[in-house]
Amino acid sequence: MNQVVARFLDGSTLKGQTSDFLPTKNLFHILLAGTGNGAKPQEVKVPDLKAVYFVRRLEGDPDHHKTNDFPPFAPTPGRKVQVTFKDGEVLVGTTQGYQPDRPGFFLLPADPRSNNERCFIVTTATQSVAFL
């Protein structure tokens, strides 16, 4: 099970766990955080999303100050990229699979202390994707 935060285009968010997310599928399910045993997972349609954040902790780390800077002298797997979403949010990280004609791609955050282990970015939610 992966802990995820799904951010929708309308600004809403779902937090929970998923075991059936695939980047090639338009649908997956999230078992919402705080629901008891036997709860039914909620269906999520990928085209309705901005991004899916695969996180270390669902509650995040309120003491961590987000940065989009790469650590100096650290190796960077993949290509450095800056993603600007249509809502103005900017993420910086690395990717090995960005192609503008695909529905989405994975990004590893530049900040090694980020609560986000990786993000699946929905291409249609981006304003621009620039290689650095």
C-alpha positions, 0 to 999 in steps of 0.5 A, a space after each residue: 500500500 502506498 500513502 498518497 495525497 491526491 490533489 484535484 483540479 478544483 483544489 480539493 484533496 484526498 488523503 489515504 492509501 492506494 494499492 492500484 495506482 498505475 500511470 497508464 490507467 485513468 482510474 484508481 482507488 484510495 482508502 481514505 485515512 481514518 476510515 475503519 476496517 471494511 471501508 470501501 475505497 473511493 474511486 479517483 479519476 486521473 483526468 480530474 487530478 492535478 497530481 498524486 503525491 506519494 508521501 512519507 507521512 499523510 500528516 506531513 512535516 509542519 516543521 519542514 520548510 519546502 525548497 525547490 533547490 537541489 542539494 549541492 554536489 548530490 547526484 541527480 537521477 534523471 533530468 532536472 525539470 521545473 513544473 509550473 501548474 495552471 494554479 501557479 504552484 511550482 515543483 522542481 525535481 527530476 524525471 526520467 519519463 516526461 513526454 508531453 503527449 503522455 497523460 502524466 509523468 513521475 517527478 522526484 522532488 529536488 528537496 531530499 527532505 520533502 515529505 513527497 517521495 515522488 509525484 505523479 504529475 498530470 500533464 493537462 494540469 501543467 502550464 509549463 514543463 521546462 528542463 533545467 
